[in-house]
Amino acid sequence: VLQGTLDLIILPTLATMGAQHAYGIATRLQQVSEDVVKLNQGTIYPALVRLEQEDWIKGAWGKTENNREAKFYSITKNGGKQLEAETARWREISGLIEKLLTEEW
Amino acid sequence: MRRVLVKLAALFRRRRSEEALSREVAAHLTLLEDEFRGQGMSEQEARLAARRSYGNVELTKELHRDEWRFAWFEALVQDLRAAWRSLRKSPGFAATAIVTLAFGIGANTAIFTMVNGVLLKELPVADPERIVRIKADVLGGLGPDEMPAFSYPRFEELRRQETVFQDVIGVAPRLDTLELDDEQPQVKLDLVTGSFFSFFDTSPALGRLIEESDDEDGSELVCVLAYSAWQRLFRGDPAIVGRRIKTDKVLMRVIGVAPADFIGADLQKQTDVWAPTTAFVGPVPGFNRNFPGLQWLRLLGRLQEGATLDASSAWLRDASPQIEASVARPELQEFAYWLEDGSAGVGEWRGKLNSPLWILMGAVTLVLLVACANLANLLLARMRDRTQEFAVKLAVGIGRERLVRQLFVETLLVVVVGGVAALALASGMTRYMLAVYSERNRSGPFELELPPDPAVLLYAGGVCLLTALIAGLYPAWRASQTGFGLGPAMNAAAELNRKWARRSLIVVQVALGVVLLFGSVLFARSLRNLATADLGYSAERILSVQMVRANPFSHGKAGEPLALADLLERARELPGVASAAYATIGVLEGNMALTQFQVPRPDGETVTLTDVYAINVGPKYFETLQTPLLRGREFGESDQDDGQAVVIVNEALAKKAWPGEDPVGKPLGSRWSGGAQVVGLVADSKYADVREDALPIVYRVFKRLDLIGGTMQVRFRGPATELDRVIRDLVATAAPDFRVSDSSTIEALRDKLISQDRVLAFLSALFGLLSVRLTLVGIYGLISYSVAGRTHEIGVRVSVGAQRSQIVGLVLGEAAALVGLGIGVGLPSALILSTWLESLLFEVAPWDPLHIALTLGILLLGGIAAAYLPTLRATRIHPLEALKCD
């Protein structure tokens, strides 16, 4: 998985679904990608650390519905801003790529 | 940026984050397990499935850690710890390696300290490239590298040459005895011309500095203190400015203190006091600084902006006749001026030590290479023992890259520890060199800023790193190529590779050792030649007592010369004294003056002889020195009376003046006096230096009233120190107006003159033997391993009937082949390189078969000795045990 791509996937996940634990994020990722992205669930940890250090997400220990202990991550204000910026940038780039791919030469 | 701070903080919260990580991973796994159990799996199945789904837990943790702090730093600390543990486990290896490196790096640092201090340092001015030394071709009297001295009128005339010079300054060093209330310390006083401090663009730390007006005739005598002297002698008392200080020669008022970082125009000497040239004291009253016949100032010039050294030098040479014509009374010699780079100031050491230091630098570089090869060899040998360790490490998941790094860090640790030891060693070696060189120097000690000089430390660090790279990288890379197999058999190919690498290293070491050893043999021979050279007189059992007037201001009191005559008579009667005589300048004192003589020919023409030493000697001089008298007679007491002037000449002069004729009875003229008659012919002497070719000498008779000081040569029996004391006492009682300025045996004078050769011979021998020792240890190690590795093979050979001698041949053959190959490479290199040494050698031909034989003999014998023990071990291998051991 490209570094940075994972960030862009985690941030909107948290933005739309609210606080989630790592397992939840990983599961969500698999659902959304319809198992196209095959990755070990552990792989998202480095991304989580990075995002937390950047102060885009924030982790807090809590309980799951099954009363299991887990660390729940939620998006911060900064994270929201970052998501907007990233989304805009992504649209721009993907638009450009789209254009490059479809345009006749 | 924010992440950098967070990561930095994380370095200090390692344990807590580590716990949090484990907790989170565990929680994640629990959630996965719940999920899988929900799908109907058993407890056991669910746990395994969770693990599979999660991936490599340790790897994830590692990746996680990489993100949360500076992984490389953590890894470095880990590697250092591992390296420390690993070295602790093999103290023998560690000690050998560290000692090897301490010598290799220490020798390098010591020589670099000298190179840096003497050859690389520049005057503290903004434009060192514009500073030039003024030199002149005179009628001999100077070594090629020494700076000639000039009279004050010449300085003034040269300073007027504004076509080339923006400014010219003159410096003359002197040793004065400062008279303080409670002590009389010696101070290094530099007489300087008026623009000296403005030349260096220096501002005072206190008071003011010497200005042009201070250096004019008739102005008050002033002086400026060096910062260090101010602190040392006056405890930094600011009230010193305005006070008068008195030395044995002058009374001066202190006007200021120079800044702490200003050491003066000589970079190898810390001057204590600067005084204007008006503080000059001549050898005889009435000689003031303006006297044109006294050459005493060394000159530095600053070229005009944009002027080049070559063009300015050429211009000055062309202008020399006009300059000389305007100097009042050019006296006996005419100068042809020229310029050379003066960015290093007036110090004499750069010229003197230039070639010896570069040669030593080359030698220590070779020593370091040998040390590197040795270390690499040790490391390769260690690899063999650690194959298993590496295989295990690789199996449990260390990356090959990480393994290389870990081994490299291990090498680096050894090198750094060795480097620290090297610094201590280097400072000792530098002190030794400075001490030996200072001893020889007449104009005061040779001083150098010793480490920690930043350039030296930087150099030592660089050398360490380079050493680690050269010696450590290849073995580390080889180690990383270890297969996963655990037995030696699996790594046979790698082992073979290593063996070839180790053999090549030995060959390189032997070759380098040949070069170093050959050089040191040459220097040793050269030193021996110098020490045993025929001087033309007896160097043994002659004490040379130099006497000067106790008070330089008193001259020519009636009756004094008789005191000296009396002194001589009483010295001759001392027990243990065989003979004694006076000379104005004794042998090997230096300070020789060259003059000219006229030889009237029978046809009425006059031939002028230049570059002749003129020495005044008294009766029995040649008898005392045991200089062979070849024809005619020695001076007698009657020659000292005013009558017919007589001289004695040496063979070199006779050959030049009257080739093929008997010089006795021939007339000889000089510019000062009328003709003299030659009454004797003596053998040639090396009068000023052991290295000089026999120069023509005219010995004039020592007139009674001439004496302003001189040397008494005393041939003696018994201990020199005892006689020295007796004579000093005698001078104090019989001639109280004189004092002994220096007294030593001629042997000691000679040893001082060849002290530089002693340093070279000693250091090159040290480096040569060091490299040979390292090489022999390497051979020993290699052959031992080779024997150990071939135990099986040798066992088989013995069991099928190999003789003891065949086994010896097998093992020794390997050693001999390596040494032979090394010699084959090293000897031609040594012969080629030795042509560079020729200028430093004395009567030594590099191609002498004796040197070659000596070098090869030492290495071959050493090589065999090193291989002997392992060979012995090989012959004792018992076939049965050998076959069982695998």
HADDOCK unambig.tbl for C-alpha pairs under 7 A between the chains (distance, minus, plus):
assign (segid A and resid 22 and name CA) (segid B and resid 28 and name CA) 6.90 0.50 0.50
assign (segid A and resid 23 and name CA) (segid B and resid 28 and name CA) 5.77 0.50 0.50
assign (segid A and resid 23 and name CA) (segid B and resid 31 and name CA) 6.95 0.50 0.50
assign (segid A and resid 40 and name CA) (segid B and resid 53 and name CA) 5.86 0.50 0.50
assign (segid A and resid 40 and name CA) (segid B and resid 54 and name CA) 5.14 0.50 0.50
assign (segid A and resid 40 and name CA) (segid B and resid 55 and name CA) 5.09 0.50 0.50
assign (segid A and resid 41 and name CA) (segid B and resid 53 and name CA) 6.40 0.50 0.50
assign (segid A and resid 41 and name CA) (segid B and resid 54 and name CA) 4.65 0.50 0.50
assign (segid A and resid 41 and name CA) (segid B and resid 55 and name CA) 6.77 0.50 0.50
assign (segid A and resid 42 and name CA) (segid B and resid 54 and name CA) 5.12 0.50 0.50
assign (segid A and resid 42 and name CA) (segid B and resid 55 and name CA) 6.07 0.50 0.50
assign (segid A and resid 42 and name CA) (segid B and resid 60 and name CA) 5.84 0.50 0.50
assign (segid A and resid 43 and name CA) (segid B and resid 60 and name CA) 6.52 0.50 0.50
assign (segid A and resid 45 and name CA) (segid B and resid 64 and name CA) 6.11 0.50 0.50
assign (segid A and resid 46 and name CA) (segid B and resid 63 and name CA) 6.22 0.50 0.50
assign (segid A and resid 46 and name CA) (segid B and resid 64 and name CA) 4.58 0.50 0.50
assign (segid A and resid 46 and name CA) (segid B and resid 67 and name CA) 5.82 0.50 0.50
assign (segid A and resid 49 and name CA) (segid B and resid 67 and name CA) 6.55 0.50 0.50
assign (segid A and resid 49 and name CA) (segid B and resid 68 and name CA) 6.39 0.50 0.50
assign (segid A and resid 50 and name CA) (segid B and resid 67 and name CA) 6.32 0.50 0.50
assign (segid A and resid 53 and name CA) (segid B and resid 3 and name CA) 5.80 0.50 0.50
assign (segid A and resid 53 and name CA) (segid B and resid 6 and name CA) 6.60 0.50 0.50
assign (segid A and resid 54 and name CA) (segid B and resid 2 and name CA) 6.74 0.50 0.50
assign (segid A and resid 54 and name CA) (segid B and resid 3 and name CA) 6.21 0.50 0.50
assign (segid A and resid 69 and name CA) (segid B and resid 27 and name CA) 6.26 0.50 0.50
assign (segid A and resid 70 and name CA) (segid B and resid 24 and name CA) 6.79 0.50 0.50
assign (segid A and resid 70 and name CA) (segid B and resid 27 and name CA) 5.60 0.50 0.50
assign (segid A and resid 71 and name CA) (segid B and resid 24 and name CA) 6.65 0.50 0.50
